[in-house]
Amino acid sequence: MGVRCVFGYPSVIVSPSLLADATPFPNYAWLTCPWLVERLGERESAGETARWAQFAREDAMLAGRLADVDAAVREARSAESGGIDACSDVGIAGQRDPLGVKCLHAHVALALVGMDDPIGHSLLGKIGTACADERCARFVQDLATGGDA
């Protein structure tokens, strides 16, 4: 089950652990909203990923919540994959360590699909869940007409 933004465009898609060409794919929830991707890229460039990784090492409550969401990702990915998870040895964003933080996009995608990801929910509280101007409409129209998106 993916998620659409308030304008009806895909914000998150979910994927089985094997793509159609049999390539293993550990990211159960993939953030597709260009606006959110850009906002999170800015935060990653500003060092927020490293700050969250530090918080996870220092805060036992956060660590416990991240371990819980890591387990939930593995369970959801297995269900999406028909009960066979080709990436069962890794969790959030393909990491082996549930406390590892390497991709803010993955955490936000998980929060948007309804998982209790504390990093994702915190970030969404700061940046919001969608753009204010339906900018994807132009992107979709450009793709349909062969223009530059």
C-alpha positions as CSV (number, residue, x, y, z in Angstrom):
1,M,0.0,0.0,0.0
2,G,1.6,3.2,-1.1
3,V,0.6,6.8,-0.2
4,R,-0.6,9.7,-2.3
5,C,-0.3,13.4,-1.5
6,V,-3.2,15.7,-1.0
7,F,-3.1,16.4,-4.8
8,G,-3.4,12.7,-5.6
9,Y,0.2,12.1,-6.8
10,P,2.2,9.2,-5.4
11,S,4.3,10.2,-2.4
12,V,5.5,6.7,-1.4
13,I,5.4,3.4,-3.2
14,V,6.0,0.0,-1.6
15,S,8.0,-2.7,-3.1
16,P,8.6,-6.4,-2.6
17,S,12.1,-7.5,-1.8
18,L,12.7,-8.7,-5.3
19,L,12.2,-6.5,-8.3
20,A,10.7,-7.8,-11.5
21,D,14.2,-8.6,-12.8
22,A,15.0,-10.5,-9.6
23,T,17.2,-7.8,-8.2
24,P,17.1,-7.7,-4.4
25,F,15.5,-4.5,-3.2
26,P,15.6,-3.8,0.6
27,N,13.7,-0.5,0.6
28,Y,10.1,-1.5,1.4
29,A,8.9,2.1,1.2
30,W,10.3,4.4,-1.4
31,L,9.7,8.1,-1.2
32,T,8.6,9.4,-4.7
33,C,7.4,13.0,-3.9
34,P,10.0,15.3,-5.6
35,W,9.2,18.1,-3.1
36,L,9.8,15.9,-0.1
37,V,12.9,14.3,-1.7
38,E,14.4,17.8,-2.2
39,R,13.6,19.0,1.4
40,L,15.1,15.9,2.9
41,G,18.2,16.1,0.6
42,E,18.8,19.6,2.0
43,R,18.6,18.3,5.5
44,E,20.9,15.4,4.8
45,S,23.4,17.9,3.2
46,A,23.2,20.0,6.4
47,G,24.2,17.0,8.5
48,E,20.9,15.9,10.0
49,T,21.5,12.2,9.2
50,A,24.6,12.2,11.4
51,R,22.7,14.0,14.2
52,W,20.0,11.4,14.2
53,A,22.6,8.6,14.2
54,Q,24.2,10.3,17.3
55,F,20.8,10.6,19.0
56,A,20.1,6.9,18.3
57,R,23.4,5.9,20.0
58,E,22.7,8.1,23.0
59,D,18.9,7.9,23.6
60,A,17.7,4.4,24.8
61,M,14.1,5.3,24.1
62,L,14.8,6.3,20.5
63,A,17.0,3.2,20.1
64,G,14.1,1.0,21.2
65,R,11.6,2.7,18.8
66,L,14.1,2.4,15.9
67,A,14.5,-1.3,16.7
68,D,10.7,-1.7,16.7
69,V,10.3,0.0,13.3
70,D,13.2,-2.0,11.9
71,A,11.3,-5.2,12.9
72,A,8.1,-3.8,11.4
73,V,9.8,-3.1,8.1
74,R,11.1,-6.6,7.9
75,E,7.7,-8.0,8.6
76,A,5.9,-5.7,6.1
77,R,8.5,-6.4,3.4
78,S,8.1,-10.1,3.9
79,A,4.3,-9.7,3.6
80,E,4.7,-7.6,0.5
81,S,7.0,-10.3,-0.9
82,G,4.5,-13.2,-0.4
83,G,6.2,-14.3,2.8
84,I,9.7,-14.7,1.4
85,D,11.9,-11.7,2.1
86,A,15.0,-11.8,-0.2
87,C,16.5,-9.1,2.0
88,S,15.7,-10.5,5.4
89,D,19.2,-9.8,6.7
90,V,18.8,-6.0,6.5
91,G,16.2,-3.6,7.7
92,I,15.6,0.1,7.2
93,A,17.3,1.4,4.0
94,G,19.2,-1.8,3.7
95,Q,21.1,-1.5,6.9
96,R,22.0,-4.4,9.2
97,D,22.1,-2.2,12.3
98,P,18.6,-1.1,13.4
99,L,20.2,2.0,15.0
100,G,22.1,2.9,11.8
101,V,20.7,6.1,10.2
102,K,21.8,6.7,6.6
103,C,18.8,7.8,4.7
104,L,16.2,10.3,6.0
105,H,14.1,9.7,2.9
106,A,13.5,6.1,4.0
107,H,12.4,7.1,7.5
108,V,9.9,9.7,6.1
109,A,8.6,7.1,3.7
110,L,8.0,4.7,6.5
111,A,6.2,7.3,8.6
112,L,4.0,8.2,5.6
113,V,2.9,4.6,5.1
114,G,1.8,4.5,8.8
115,M,4.8,3.0,10.6
116,D,5.8,4.5,13.9
117,D,9.2,5.8,12.7
118,P,10.3,8.5,15.2
119,I,12.7,10.1,12.8
120,G,10.2,10.2,9.9
121,H,7.5,11.6,12.1
122,S,9.8,14.3,13.6
123,L,10.9,15.4,10.1
124,L,7.4,15.5,8.7
125,G,6.5,17.7,11.7
126,K,9.2,20.1,10.7
127,I,8.8,20.2,6.9
128,G,5.2,19.0,6.3
129,T,3.9,16.3,4.1
130,A,3.3,18.0,0.8
131,C,4.1,21.0,-1.3
132,A,1.6,23.9,-1.3
133,D,1.3,24.4,-5.0
134,E,0.7,21.0,-6.8
135,R,4.0,21.3,-8.6
136,C,3.8,17.6,-9.7
137,A,0.9,18.5,-12.1
138,R,3.4,20.4,-14.3
139,F,5.9,17.5,-14.0
140,V,3.2,14.9,-15.1
141,Q,2.0,17.2,-17.9
142,D,5.5,17.7,-19.2
143,L,6.1,13.9,-19.2
144,A,2.8,13.4,-21.1
145,T,3.6,15.9,-23.7
146,G,7.3,15.1,-24.0
147,G,8.4,18.4,-22.5
148,D,11.2,19.0,-20.0
149,A,10.1,18.2,-16.5
